[in-house]
Amino acid sequence: MYVRASTRRTRDGQTVRYLQLAHNEWDPVAKASKTKVLYSFGREDQLDRDGVRRLVAALSRLLDPGEALAATAEAGLSFVESRPLGGAWLLDGLWQRLGIDAATDAAARGRAGDADLERVLFALTANRALKASSKLAAADWVTHDVHIRGLPAVSDDVCYRAMDRLIEIEPQLTRRVYDRVADLLNLQVDLLFFDTTSTYFELDEADELLWRDERGRAVDPEDPQAVKQVGFRAYGKSKDHRDDLPQVVIGMAVTREGIPVRCWVWPGGTADSALIRQVKHDMREWCLGRVVWVADRGFTSAENRRYLQRAGGHYILGEKLRSGSAEATAALSRQGRYATVADNLQVKEVKLGDLADDRFVICFNPDAAERDRSVRERLVAQLTERIAGSDELSATKRAELRGVISTKPGLNRFLRLTPGGLLRIDQTAVKAEEHLDGKYLLRCSDPKLSTEDIAVGYKQLLEVERGWRDMKQIIDLRPVYHRREDRIRAHVLLCWLALLLIRIAETTTGDTWKTIRASLDRIHLGTFQGPAGTFRQRTELNPAQKKAFTTLGLTEPPRVFDATPATTR
């Protein structure tokens, strides 16, 4: 396809040129190529140039961003390169709007060699959100594949030094970031959700044992705070079902809006039970006011409950229905009607009298009950098939089968061993499980919250689980390409900062980050060279891209960035 020019002579003898959009087609009959006119632009001297520009712009939207820039370049210019611009520009706008740049500069003030610290930390954070990779690959990405304002290039050594400084300024930075985020977004911190996860490492063995304090930080053996010897990447109960690999434990506090306000990292063998006390202690100086802590069943010990109530605090905690505790048994035995609240959730509060000072709320989800029933029936059917004909086996063979089944908790729960050593389905256990289908029990210390607020508040704990899912699947928390403890901690902090920016973008626009990122990745910055010099220009913004910047209150990237005149000799 090409523009064809034809010449004609008018009656007064003037020669004029007519322009046509044409292409050649093969004529199988004539066995020759023939020209076919697709569109006539009219006389060249009367050409609607604005209309042609609109046509070129419309057609360029069908191309990749780099190809579109090349197609719209002025005559005499060479198209040198094209880099994605939109995602990094939007994240940088949020980074500055939330004051993270100023917080980083303030925390790092007074240290030589930190001139580019804020820009490098932003680039590493943006890398987690846009194209997660190792720090070595991230340095190459910044240098060759993306436009980061104020950072044309960076080396991997500089990235590692920035991570080392990030650990040093972590306390000041996290506090400043929280204050700014809470002020700008008017966060509600009456409910704070806390949960933990783990991430494993492909190692043959765990880290060497070091003396650590109660917070899991390495200390000198002579330090009075040294209480235990633990390796950082250590074996423990894996949330990823990889107990065979060393891991670290990560905690995160999230507001009811889903905004992650802080994260922690502990050695891999740390149990959940005591962690929430450390978390509350760390956030005690943040002047949060009246806070209700929301956590899962792993944090419901009596010591944790007493600690969370200090200084007027309260909690909503999940209770283990199968624990056999007096409170759980009594709560389930109480009669009463359920009240339906949001999203097909039914709740009822039960009074336990002298058994406890707390309030107990039983929640029932009919959809979850149906899922529990289906899963149980499938497990019982599998167990029935496994033990079928086992009466004919010798005692030794039955014992072996019993041992195999004991390694499968789902099946072992419904297995009963008769006094004679025979394997049977435990119908009592089956009926007990039927009574628990779709139910969970909550314990709350706040006398002012309504039953619905307690149930809905606990249900919002799913926001933390969504944060873990995004951190592992979108930000790619794992694999962790670091060996040193401080850099592993810094890596987790960068992932937290990326999740913070992503969640703010999502909650403000109402779109998922995957959708936002895909749209913004189409905004490119092209570099052109010509006789007069070099300049850079971005692609045109479509309505969806403009809406994203407007909704977030951010300035769109300028159309033309910079122009460098050619050097004259």
Number of C-alpha atoms within 10 A of each C-alpha: 10 11 14 15 15 11 11 12 10 9 7 6 8 8 10 14 15 17 18 19 15 17 15 13 11 11 11 8 6 8 8 10 12 12 12 13 15 12 11 13 17 13 17 15 10 10 13 12 11 9 11 12 12 11 11 14 17 12 12 20 16 10 12 13 23 23 17 21 26 20 15 14 15 12 7 11 17 15 21 13 18 25 20 22 23 28 24 24 22 24 22 23 20 21 21 15 17 23 19 23 21 17 21 23 18 14 20 21 11 9 9 7 10 16 12 15 21 18 21 26 20 26 27 27 27 29 25 26 26 21 14 20 20 18 23 14 15 24 23 16 20 21 16 15 15 23 23 22 13 9 14 11 15 19 16 15 12 15 20 16 15 23 24 15 20 25 17 15 15 15 12 14 22 19 17 21 22 18 17 16 20 16 11 11 13 9 16 13 19 15 21 27 26 26 24 23 19 22 21 25 20 11 12 9 13 17 20 11 14 18 19 22 19 13 18 21 17 20 16 12 15 8 11 9 15 19 15 15 16 22 23 28 28 24 22 21 20 20 14 11 10 16 14 15 21 27 30 24 25 20 20 22 24 24 21 21 17 24 24 25 21 21 21 19 23 21 26 27 19 21 15 18 14 17 22 24 16 15 18 18 13 13 13 12 9 12 8 12 12 13 19 24 25 27 22 19 17 18 23 21 13 8 12 17 22 13 16 20 16 10 11 11 19 23 25 27 25 21 23 16 19 11 10 10 12 11 18 20 13 14 19 17 10 11 9 9 9 14 14 15 15 9 8 10 21 19 23 18 22 17 15 17 9 6 10 12 12 18 19 26 24 22 24 23 17 14 12 14 17 13 12 18 16 11 13 19 12 13 17 21 13 12 20 17 11 14 18 11 10 17 13 10 12 10 14 9 12 18 15 12 16 20 12 11 18 14 10 10 10 15 20 19 17 20 23 17 12 10 7 7 13 17 23 17 19 16 13 11 14 16 10 11 17 14 12 16 19 19 19 18 21 23 23 23 19 17 10 7 13 11 21 20 12 24 26 17 20 21 12 19 21 15 19 25 17 12 21 22 15 17 20 15 11 20 25 17 21 16 13 18 14 15 11 12 16 15 21 20 21 23 24 19 22 25 23 24 26 24 23 22 23 24 20 21 22 18 15 13 17 12 12 13 21 13 10 21 17 13 17 23 17 22 25 26 24 26 23 21 19 15 11 14 13 18 17 19 20 23 24 18 18 13 8 12 18 15 14 21 20 13 12 18 13 18 12 17 18 9 13 13 13 12 15 11 13 12 8 5 3
